[in-house]
Amino acid sequence: MHGCGTGMNVLAPARVGRVSFRTVVAVSGGPQTRLGRLVLAGEVVDAEPIMPSTLRVMDDYVLSIVLDGAGGYRDAEGREEQLGPGAHTIVPPGVPHWYGTAPGERWTELFVVFTGPLFDSVAPLAGLDVAGPRHPRPVPSIEALRSVLRTPPPSRRAAEHQLFALADWLLDAQDGDRRWDPGAAGAGGDGGPADGAAGPPGRELSAEVAHGVDRLGDDLTAALDLRAVAAETGLTYDTFRRRFTAEVGRSPSAFRTARRLQTAATLLRLTGMTHREIARTLGFADEFHFSRRFRAHFGVAPRDYRSP
């Protein structure tokens, strides 16, 4: 992965040796700011990643999220782990490491390379100081991260907003050992816990509820049948809803709505999408329904939230 100037580049399917691949580069060589720099961001789509077979050392932080397929991770400390969908691998600067697929295997991976004093300062809180894979619960919104990274910033000020949004996403992703950190999110507006927070501090979720949290927090742009999610856990809907509410502190529907509204807040901060576009993207009936729900949750209208 090498910087090649700021911009959006789509690399069509190509061949390197006998490897067919498609890589979408969203940002490359972002501007240097007081807070740091987004060096590279994009996705490897259903392809074998082009990686050296030996351990490599990067000068910047690396985030890799496996969206589909499987692979592995290893480093100079002797840590070796399998990677599957949902695995978030973070590598601090200067750590010899390798991650990728077995020869001839493919995966879909979202990657981000970044650096700067902002990330150094939040490293202990965001888990950036420890190399290796982790499996955050709930799974942070991949669509929100894509929205943050989708467009190269038009100015240094916009680039700093982008870095703040990335840091915020990383903090949200760090919940450690499948446990909830009640201080990692903003206040909720419906009388429930803060976004992403659940239950008493340090309480571990049951396997059924953890699965539900993953499904409810994933792909917030798609319609989701809550009864089908309950069936996936092997529970009746009433039992699933009761256990979810007891362990998470809010109902499944309220939890998903809160995650959608948090994603909407990110889109308002970081994109030029209209209220109608955001409402349509996140499944609200229309921009008026979205505006009412947003105001009830955050205590401010979307237009005022977006204004500097």
N, C-alpha and C positions, 0 to 999 in steps of 0.2 A: 504494500500500500504506500503510494508516494503522492505528495502534493503536486498539483499540476495547474495552479491558478484558481482563483475563486470562480465558481460557476456550477451549473448543473450539467452533468455529462451522463448520457446513457450509453453504456458500452454494449453494443449488440452482441449476440452469441458469436463467439470466436473460438479458435483452437490454439492452444499452446502445447506443442508436442501432441499428445493424444488426449488432452484434457479439454472438454467443451465446457464453456462457462458463460454466465451472464452476470455482470456486476453493474449496479446502479449507484453512481456516486452523486450524492446530493450536495455536499459541500467539500471543497478541496482548497486548502491554503487560505483559510479564513483570515481576516485582518487581525493584526496584533493589537490588543487593547490593554488597558490598565489592569483588567481582571484576568487576562489570559488569552487563549486562542483556541478556536476549533480547527484542528489540523486537517481532519478528514472524517467524513461520515457517509454511510451508504449501506447497501445491502448486497449480499451474494445470494442470488435467486436460483434455487434448485440446481446447484453446481458444486463441483469439487473445488474447495478453496485452494488458491495458489499460495502455498506456505513452504518455507524451507523445512527439511526433515530434521535439522538440528535445532537446538535451543537458540532463540534469538533474544536480543535486548533492545528495548525501545527507549527513546528519550522522553516519551510522553506517557500519559495515562491511556490505557486501552480498555474499552468496554465492548464485549461481544455477547450478543443474545441469540441463542439458537431458537429459531421459530419452527423449524421442521427438520427431520432427519436426526442423525446421531453422529457423535465423534468422541474425542477425548482431549484431556488436558494433562500436561506434565510440566514440572519446573525443576530447577537446580536443587531444591530442598528435598527432592524425592517424592513430592506429592503427585499422585496420578489418580485421575477421576474420569469416569464416563460422563459425557455430555449428551443431553437429550432436550426436547422441546421445553422451553421455560428456563433453561440454565442460563444464568448471568455470570459471565467470567470477567473479572476485573484484574488488571495487571498494572501495578504502579511502575513508574519510571525505573529503569536500571535492573529489573528483575529478569533473569534468564528464564525463558518459558517457551512452550510450544502448545498450540491447540489447533485442531482441524479434524478432518475425517480420515478414515482409513483409505489407502490408495484405491482409486476407482469409485469411492462412495461420494454421495452428494448430500448437501444440506442447504437450508435457507437460513441466513445469518444476518442480523443487523449489527453493524460495527460503528464505533465512534472512537476517534483518537483526539485527545484534548490535553491542554496544559495550562499552567498559570497559577498565580497566587490565590485566586478564588478557590480552586480545587485543593490546593495545599492546605488552606485554612479549614476546609470542611472534611478533609480526608478521614480523620478518626470517626466523625459522625456518619459519613456516607460509606464507610467501609472501603475507602480508596487506599488505605495503608496496608491492606492485607491482600496478597495475590491469591487467585484461585476462583473456582466456581462457587456460586451460592444459588439458592432457590427461594426467592422472596415470596412470602405469603402475606397479603394477597399479591397477585402478580400485578405490577404497575401497568398502566395503560400503554401498550405499544403504539396505539394510534396517537396518543398525546406526544410520545417521544418522536414519532415520525413527523408530526405537525411542527414540533420545535425545530427539527433538522431539515425540513423539506425545502426551504428556500434560502439561498445565500443572503445574508443581511446586506441591505443597501448602504449602510453607514456604520461607523464604529459604535455609535450609540445603540443602534439596533443589534450589533454584534454582542454588546455587553448584556442587553436584555436576553439574547439567545443563550449566553453563558449562564446567566442567573436561572433561566428556565431549566437548563440541563442540570445545574446543581440541585435545583428543587426536585427534579425527577429522581436524581440519584439518592437524595435524602429520603424520598418517599419509598424508594426500592429497598432501602436498608432496614430490614426489621429483624434480622438475625435469628437463626435457629428456629424458624417457623413461629416466632413469637411476635406479639404486637408491641410497638413503641408508642404509647399514647401521646408523647410530645412531638411526634414527627409530622403532624398535620394540622391544618387550620380548624377553626371551630365549625361545627355543623350548625345548620339553621333549622333543624326540625326536632330539636329536643334530644337527639341521639348523640352518641359520641362524635368526636372530631372525625373528619374524613380519614378512612383507613384505620382508625383506632377501633379496638374491640375489646370489651370485657375488662376485667381487672388487669393491671400491669403484669406482664410475664405469663399470662395464662395461655396454655397451649391448646390449639384447636383440635377437635376430633378429626379423624380422617374424612368423614362425610362432610363436615362443615368446611374443612380446608378445601376440599374439592369444589364445594359450592362457591366459596370465596373466589377461587381461581376462575371459575366459569362466569361468575357475575361481574368480575373485574376485567374480563378479556373481551376484546373487540366490542367496544361500546357503541359502534356504529350499526351493529346488527340487531334485529329483533331476537328476543330470547324467551323461550317458553319455560317459565319457572317450574311448572309441573314436570317437564322433561328433565330439567336439571335435578330435581328431587329424585326422579326415577333412576338417573345415572348413579346416584349414591346408594340405591337399594332401599330408600325410605319412602313412605307415603308423603304426599305433599304437606299434610298437616304436621306430621312428625318432623319433617325437614325444616319447615318454617319455625316451629316451636324451638327446636334445638339451635337453629341458626340465630334466632333472636336472643336466646339465652346466652350463647357464647360470643356473639359479635356485638350485641347491644342494640341492634336495630333489625328490622325485618329484611328479608332478601330484596324486596322491591325498593325499600328505602335505601338500602346499601348501594344497589345499582344506580339509583337516581343520583345519589350523592357523588358517586364516581363519575357519572356523566356530567354533572354540573362542575366538578373540579376540572374535567377535561375541557369543558366549555370556557372556563376561566383562563386556562392556558391558551386556548385558541384566540380569545379576546386580547390577551396580552401580546401574543407573538405573531398574529397573522392579521391580514386585512379582510378576513371573511366577514360577510354581513351577518346580522342576527338571523336572517332567514336561512342562509347557508349553514350556519352552525346548528340551527334547529333541525334542519333537514338531515344533516350529517349524523347527529346524535339521537335522532328518533323522536324528537318532540313534535307535537301535532302541528304547530306553526310557531312563528316568531313571538306571538303574543303569549302563548302557553309557555314557551321557553323563558320569556322575560318575567312572567309571574313566578315561575319556579325558582329562577335565579335570584330574584329579589327576596323571596321567602327564605332561601338558603343562606345568602350572603349579606342580606340587609341592605343591598344597594342594587340599583338597576344596572343591566349590562352596559348601557351607554355610559353611565357614570363610572363604572368599574374600568372601562377601557380608557377614559379620558385621563391625561397626565395630571 
